[in-house]
């Protein structure tokens, strides 16, 4: 806390005392509205080294002085005794939409590096990041459109993607991205992935060469050691994930060092895929929880379901990061938010913890989230505490050099030199109690309680190719689901949805009877304002009627006070399914 100034009347002071007053700490309310001031007595990690009891002078949002002496007493002064001052954090792997940049800044991330977004976002981002005005948003640097093939990773999100299929298209494709303002080029290379198509090696190489000819970095999304090694041989500048299908080879390490590449491991999302539930743990951290909005909390608590995904071994991923770091490969901190189990801002603090667990020291982890991303992406005006840098920095209550989790205890965030007012959790939205636990009356119609209604649901809403048909007969809902590739998690089936959120907190279980084409199916839950993959549970159908009882607490991320609906669907395995539902209910304790 800032020290309070005692009011002193003119009658009790001399002219000398008036001169002393100007050196006393300034009330926080004054500094909130100015980006010109002085911070004294802070322990500073400048991106390279620690400066004890340092003075920082900021004028108009730019750092003008760093040292142990006071250059001017004409500015407001903040006493930061016993506080730690570090550069604003950088998340080197995000996908930004909605409130992403505000949520990021709320947790001390002052710069976000985006790996896939629209050209419209880039234009406004460049205007914002060049300004030194007061803001509640982090700055954004982005690849814009990613390089992928028709049906490749990136095409499953329901937005237009400029795809390519052959090397001859690479130069013009890169030229279009440069015209749109892309800061670098990101390509997807997964030639052996069973879920998506991919550009081939020749096309990937041509894109990398075209990017370099245009003066742009090229980074790659890969999912195996072999694909990563191929991209190194093709001249890639960085990898935006660590692979976890097998142990890193010496060939890879030698080639990575020779080419001076960087790696953004994104351990947080790998942990979620491997069922570590680390996001849910983060959501309940007392230094994080008060600042999470409802959507962020749900994102942290959700996961990728019960399926086991080959090539996503979290322990192996950590071991590979350790060996890369020991070999001298540059490691950058990135969360891959907002994938399941991650969220904007908060997840970078978890990523730092995971990097330390993978062998980096706290100091090295801080560098991975401050100065090193700026060096890797050629951004020169931030990431350090030095003269001429933007005044994007954090004041911490504890020493992050000793304990990396100190970054979570944010005393004050500064963006463009302005103090940022953090947003705390607002009161829960009050929803009406659901009128009944009987969710189906298929003998009569497709209506449920409290204006809920049964209808088709499939991945066409996100640009997928799956489809569904429903029919009521003899008190049963019959579903024909055609699940097709085209979305990362394809689905098709029946859903129960309404227009307003409902409170189902008096119930503990979703129960239903079902039979159909043998295979694995999913029950999905939707609630609150969450974006991304809904909480899900899987179950196995046979051709005989079975009763399924799914505990609501196992829908990780479900907000039972703000239910939007449920869905019972086929997928993600492609195929044609026929199944029947009846007696869908919510059961109380």
Buried (B, 14 or more C-beta within 10 A) or exposed (E): EBEEEEEEEEEEEEEEEEEEEEEBBBBBEEBEEBBBBBBBBBBBBBBEEBBEEBBBBBBEBBBBBBEEEBEEEEBBBBBBEEBBBBBBBBBBBBBBBEBBBBBBBBBBBBBBBBBBBBBEBBEEBBEBBEEBEBBBBBBBBBBBBBBBBEBBBBBBBEBEBBBBEEBEBBBEBBEBBBEBBBBBBBBBBBBEBEBBBBBBBEBBBBBBBBBBEBEBBBBBBBBBBBBBBBBBEBBBBBBBBBBBBEEBBEEBBEBBBEBEBBBBBBBBBBBBBBBBBBBBBBBEBEBBBEBBBBBBBBBBBBBBBEBEBEBBBBEBBBBBBBBBBEBEBBBBBBBBBBBBBBBBBBBBBBBBBBBBBBBBEBBBBBBBBBBBBBBBBEBEBBBBBBEEBBBBBBBBBBBBBEBBBBBBBBBBBBBBBBBBEBBEEEEEEEBEEBEEBEBBBBEEEBEBBBEBBBEBBBBBEBBBBBBBEBEBEEEBBBBBBBBBBBBBBBBBBBBBBBEEBBBBBEBBBBBBBBBBBEBBBBBBBBBBBBBBBBBBBEBEBEEEBEEBEBEBEBBBBBBBBBBBBBBBBBBBEBBEBBBBBBBBBBBEE
